[in-house]
């Protein structure tokens, strides 16, 4: 491709063009699509809040630039008030400057792994409750599914659970039964373990993005109370 063709391609990427009466290309600058920019920033703000709900280990796993990493860690320990909202707005502006694809890929893997771990623990909890409530029938069904499990140990744990329930004492044996079933199903850790697979879903978003006007993005776009964007905001770079 010649230099002239490269320049023409660059122009086509940055400008609209049309042909004049002589058949010549005439380029003209395109006014930025403010509505689209505001929508993209709203998505980035949601991502900023999601990142702020992660544990320190999870944030480290995402390998964010240092300034974003520090801001996310700081935001995670702040109450849902004005200062936190302003910091999230800063994070949003910084995310707008970087390639987010690697971050989003890691975040997706983190979520998938966490969801799998939660399903495993729920399965253990369901079996524990079935064994406690279902008596010999439930135990026989479980042993048919898990023939390597120790029948005698399970029977002893279930007897102890029953005694504690009748006596109204703390459910120590129920917890021991849960741990034993985790070993049978080869489930490791806890549902909210602190490695990169730990992802807390259900981010509390009761506070909307009603930031102070004195803190803005580099593009100068303001966020209103509903994390939406007003059409008359300035788009001056700076």
Kinemage of the C-alpha trace (Angstrom):
@kinemage 1
@onewidth
@group {chain A} dominant
@subgroup {mainchain}
@vectorlist {calphas} color= white
{ca unk a 1} P 0.000 0.000 0.000
{ca unk a 2} L 1.412 3.376 -0.979
{ca unk a 3} L 1.839 6.234 1.483
{ca unk a 4} L -0.917 8.113 -0.248
{ca unk a 5} L -3.275 5.153 0.141
{ca unk a 6} L -2.374 4.835 3.831
{ca unk a 7} L -3.128 8.503 4.383
{ca unk a 8} L -6.426 8.128 2.577
{ca unk a 9} L -7.313 5.121 4.762
{ca unk a 10} L -6.467 7.080 7.895
{ca unk a 11} L -8.674 9.885 6.709
{ca unk a 12} L -11.549 7.490 6.078
{ca unk a 13} L -11.234 6.195 9.628
{ca unk a 14} L -11.333 9.651 11.201
{ca unk a 15} L -13.580 11.596 8.869
{ca unk a 16} L -16.695 11.202 6.778
{ca unk a 17} L -16.383 11.990 3.115
{ca unk a 18} L -18.429 12.588 0.007
{ca unk a 19} L -17.800 13.238 -3.666
{ca unk a 20} L -18.203 16.741 -5.070
{ca unk a 21} L -19.525 17.646 -8.506
{ca unk a 22} L -16.114 16.939 -10.036
{ca unk a 23} L -15.986 13.434 -8.617
{ca unk a 24} L -13.346 14.383 -6.063
{ca unk a 25} L -13.327 13.112 -2.494
{ca unk a 26} L -14.136 15.820 0.022
{ca unk a 27} L -13.490 15.002 3.682
{ca unk a 28} L -15.131 16.695 6.622
{ca unk a 29} L -14.770 16.231 10.343
{ca unk a 30} L -17.509 14.342 12.115
{ca unk a 31} L -18.913 15.694 15.362
{ca unk a 32} L -18.438 13.094 18.116
{ca unk a 33} L -21.532 11.044 18.927
{ca unk a 34} L -22.136 12.311 22.439
{ca unk a 35} L -24.937 9.867 23.177
{ca unk a 36} L -22.760 6.879 22.270
{ca unk a 37} L -19.846 8.213 24.307
{ca unk a 38} L -22.069 8.615 27.339
{ca unk a 39} L -23.430 5.083 26.995
{ca unk a 40} L -19.911 3.690 26.807
{ca unk a 41} L -18.884 5.643 29.903
{ca unk a 42} L -21.938 4.370 31.769
{ca unk a 43} L -20.852 0.796 30.983
{ca unk a 44} L -17.363 1.585 32.233
{ca unk a 45} L -18.773 3.060 35.429
{ca unk a 46} L -20.668 -0.189 36.075
{ca unk a 47} L -17.406 -2.066 35.514
{ca unk a 48} L -15.633 0.252 37.969
{ca unk a 49} L -18.185 -0.512 40.663
{ca unk a 50} L -17.955 -4.225 39.931
{ca unk a 51} L -14.179 -4.116 40.326
{ca unk a 52} L -14.515 -2.261 43.616
{ca unk a 53} L -16.527 -5.180 45.037
{ca unk a 54} L -13.724 -7.694 44.421
{ca unk a 55} L -11.236 -8.873 47.024
{ca unk a 56} L -7.661 -7.582 46.978
{ca unk a 57} L -6.449 -10.937 45.637
{ca unk a 58} L -8.971 -10.833 42.816
{ca unk a 59} L -7.993 -7.294 41.858
{ca unk a 60} L -4.340 -8.328 41.765
{ca unk a 61} L -5.239 -11.244 39.484
{ca unk a 62} L -6.693 -8.811 36.935
{ca unk a 63} L -3.259 -7.166 36.526
{ca unk a 64} L -4.616 -3.632 36.232
{ca unk a 65} L -2.341 -0.620 35.701
{ca unk a 66} L -0.925 0.563 38.992
{ca unk a 67} L -3.003 3.744 39.276
{ca unk a 68} L -6.253 1.861 38.608
{ca unk a 69} L -5.262 -0.975 40.939
{ca unk a 70} L -4.629 1.404 43.821
{ca unk a 71} L -7.841 3.331 43.195
{ca unk a 72} L -9.928 0.137 43.059
{ca unk a 73} L -8.433 -1.137 46.324
{ca unk a 74} L -9.099 2.228 47.967
{ca unk a 75} L -12.699 2.303 46.695
{ca unk a 76} L -13.376 -1.225 47.952
{ca unk a 77} L -12.858 -0.138 51.532
{ca unk a 78} L -14.927 3.037 51.367
{ca unk a 79} L -18.581 3.497 52.364
{ca unk a 80} L -21.127 4.135 49.625
{ca unk a 81} L -20.938 7.900 49.876
{ca unk a 82} L -19.777 10.848 47.818
{ca unk a 83} L -16.040 10.251 48.148
{ca unk a 84} L -16.380 6.678 46.891
{ca unk a 85} L -18.529 7.804 43.985
{ca unk a 86} L -15.954 10.384 42.976
{ca unk a 87} L -13.222 7.758 43.114
{ca unk a 88} L -15.299 5.381 40.975
{ca unk a 89} L -15.714 8.182 38.473
{ca unk a 90} L -11.930 8.591 38.365
{ca unk a 91} L -11.526 4.828 37.826
{ca unk a 92} L -14.037 4.985 34.979
{ca unk a 93} L -12.027 7.701 33.270
{ca unk a 94} L -8.836 5.663 33.608
{ca unk a 95} L -10.473 2.482 32.288
{ca unk a 96} L -11.518 4.500 29.251
{ca unk a 97} L -7.821 4.925 28.374
{ca unk a 98} L -6.716 1.283 28.371
{ca unk a 99} L -7.318 -1.895 26.407
{ca unk a 100} L -9.964 -3.669 28.477
{ca unk a 101} L -10.037 -6.963 26.577
{ca unk a 102} L -7.446 -8.749 28.793
{ca unk a 103} L -9.166 -7.462 31.939
{ca unk a 104} L -12.613 -8.591 30.789
{ca unk a 105} L -11.284 -12.022 29.811
{ca unk a 106} L -9.806 -12.567 33.277
{ca unk a 107} L -12.927 -11.262 34.947
{ca unk a 108} L -15.034 -13.683 32.918
{ca unk a 109} L -12.825 -16.641 33.900
{ca unk a 110} L -13.050 -15.554 37.523
{ca unk a 111} L -16.843 -15.465 37.407
{ca unk a 112} L -17.123 -18.838 35.697
{ca unk a 113} L -14.815 -20.518 38.186
{ca unk a 114} L -16.641 -18.969 41.122
{ca unk a 115} L -20.043 -20.011 39.773
{ca unk a 116} L -18.782 -23.587 39.427
{ca unk a 117} L -17.497 -23.575 43.012
{ca unk a 118} L -20.808 -22.255 44.325
{ca unk a 119} L -22.706 -25.006 42.477
{ca unk a 120} L -20.436 -27.647 44.034
{ca unk a 121} L -21.018 -26.326 47.542
{ca unk a 122} L -24.764 -26.122 46.985
{ca unk a 123} L -24.715 -29.771 45.929
{ca unk a 124} L -22.951 -30.683 49.178
{ca unk a 125} L -25.476 -28.661 51.187
{ca unk a 126} L -28.410 -30.364 49.451
{ca unk a 127} L -27.018 -33.819 50.183
{ca unk a 128} L -26.355 -32.934 53.816
{ca unk a 129} L -29.959 -31.770 54.247
{ca unk a 130} L -31.328 -34.836 52.424
{ca unk a 131} L -29.289 -37.218 54.564
{ca unk a 132} L -30.419 -35.536 57.775
{ca unk a 133} L -34.084 -35.469 56.763
{ca unk a 134} L -34.323 -38.638 54.652
{ca unk a 135} L -33.059 -41.333 56.993
{ca unk a 136} L -31.971 -44.743 55.637
{ca unk a 137} L -33.553 -44.200 52.221
{ca unk a 138} L -31.501 -41.070 51.598
{ca unk a 139} L -28.357 -42.781 52.922
{ca unk a 140} L -28.853 -45.752 50.595
{ca unk a 141} L -29.367 -43.422 47.625
{ca unk a 142} L -26.225 -41.486 48.515
{ca unk a 143} L -24.111 -44.637 48.853
{ca unk a 144} L -25.354 -45.879 45.500
{ca unk a 145} L -24.130 -42.631 43.973
{ca unk a 146} L -20.934 -42.488 46.058
{ca unk a 147} L -19.929 -46.123 46.746
{ca unk a 148} L -16.544 -45.120 48.174
{ca unk a 149} L -18.149 -43.202 51.046
{ca unk a 150} L -17.847 -44.705 54.529
{ca unk a 151} L -21.271 -46.006 55.578
{ca unk a 152} L -20.376 -46.361 59.251
{ca unk a 153} L -18.924 -42.869 59.515
{ca unk a 154} L -21.986 -41.390 57.853
{ca unk a 155} L -24.319 -43.302 60.174
{ca unk a 156} L -22.395 -42.069 63.223
{ca unk a 157} L -22.458 -38.466 62.010
{ca unk a 158} L -26.193 -38.650 61.317
{ca unk a 159} L -26.883 -40.131 64.762
{ca unk a 160} L -24.915 -37.307 66.342
{ca unk a 161} L -26.801 -34.717 64.284
{ca unk a 162} L -30.094 -36.161 65.522
{ca unk a 163} L -28.933 -36.093 69.166
{ca unk a 164} L -27.787 -32.487 68.903
{ca unk a 165} L -31.045 -31.456 67.241
{ca unk a 166} L -33.120 -33.100 69.979
{ca unk a 167} L -30.933 -31.594 72.704
{ca unk a 168} L -30.916 -28.151 71.111
{ca unk a 169} L -27.118 -27.984 71.233
{ca unk a 170} L -24.895 -26.256 68.646
{ca unk a 171} L -24.851 -28.160 65.300
{ca unk a 172} L -21.246 -29.370 65.504
{ca unk a 173} L -22.021 -32.718 63.875
{ca unk a 174} L -23.921 -31.051 61.051
{ca unk a 175} L -20.793 -29.055 60.235
{ca unk a 176} L -18.667 -32.209 60.454
{ca unk a 177} L -21.093 -33.951 58.094
{ca unk a 178} L -20.775 -31.075 55.655
{ca unk a 179} L -16.974 -31.305 55.761
{ca unk a 180} L -17.064 -35.049 55.247
{ca unk a 181} L -19.366 -34.698 52.229
{ca unk a 182} L -17.026 -32.065 50.784
{ca unk a 183} L -14.234 -34.627 50.932
{ca unk a 184} L -16.420 -37.253 49.282
{ca unk a 185} L -17.276 -34.869 46.425
{ca unk a 186} L -13.687 -33.565 46.356
{ca unk a 187} L -14.831 -29.972 46.846
{ca unk a 188} L -12.057 -27.655 47.961
{ca unk a 189} L -12.208 -24.398 49.877
{ca unk a 190} L -15.306 -22.439 50.805
{ca unk a 191} L -17.903 -20.792 48.538
{ca unk a 192} L -16.352 -17.366 49.185
{ca unk a 193} L -12.709 -18.403 49.173
{ca unk a 194} L -10.112 -15.681 48.735
{ca unk a 195} L -8.304 -16.649 45.540
{ca unk a 196} L -8.896 -15.431 42.011
{ca unk a 197} L -11.964 -17.616 41.645
{ca unk a 198} L -13.705 -15.812 44.457
{ca unk a 199} L -16.173 -13.410 42.931
{ca unk a 200} L -18.950 -11.798 44.877
{ca unk a 201} L -22.007 -11.547 42.682
{ca unk a 202} L -24.938 -9.273 43.276
{ca unk a 203} L -23.104 -5.977 43.530
{ca unk a 204} L -25.044 -3.567 45.677
{ca unk a 205} L -25.822 -0.649 43.446
{ca unk a 206} L -28.180 1.264 45.715
{ca unk a 207} L -26.082 4.338 45.250
{ca unk a 208} L -26.306 5.759 41.783
{ca unk a 209} L -23.560 7.643 40.018
{ca unk a 210} L -24.518 11.099 41.260
{ca unk a 211} L -21.018 12.474 41.409
{ca unk a 212} L -19.997 15.997 42.196
{ca unk a 213} L -19.556 18.139 39.103
{ca unk a 214} L -16.042 19.130 40.116
{ca unk a 215} L -14.680 15.683 39.298
{ca unk a 216} L -14.878 14.668 35.653
{ca unk a 217} L -13.520 12.392 32.994
{ca unk a 218} L -10.689 13.503 30.796
{ca unk a 219} L -13.288 13.968 28.067
{ca unk a 220} L -15.258 16.302 30.324
{ca unk a 221} L -18.446 14.245 30.271
{ca unk a 222} L -20.532 14.493 33.429
{ca unk a 223} L -22.496 11.659 34.984
{ca unk a 224} L -25.932 12.462 36.366
{ca unk a 225} L -27.736 10.859 39.311
{ca unk a 226} L -28.814 7.792 37.338
{ca unk a 227} L -25.446 7.078 35.764
{ca unk a 228} L -26.893 8.461 32.543
{ca unk a 229} L -25.504 11.358 30.597
{ca unk a 230} L -27.046 14.660 29.660
{ca unk a 231} L -27.002 15.519 25.958
{ca unk a 232} L -25.704 19.037 26.548
{ca unk a 233} L -22.493 17.968 28.316
{ca unk a 234} L -19.249 19.288 26.932
{ca unk a 235} L -17.040 16.953 24.932
{ca unk a 236} L -13.907 18.998 25.022
{ca unk a 237} L -10.790 16.914 25.441
{ca unk a 238} L -8.583 17.949 28.178
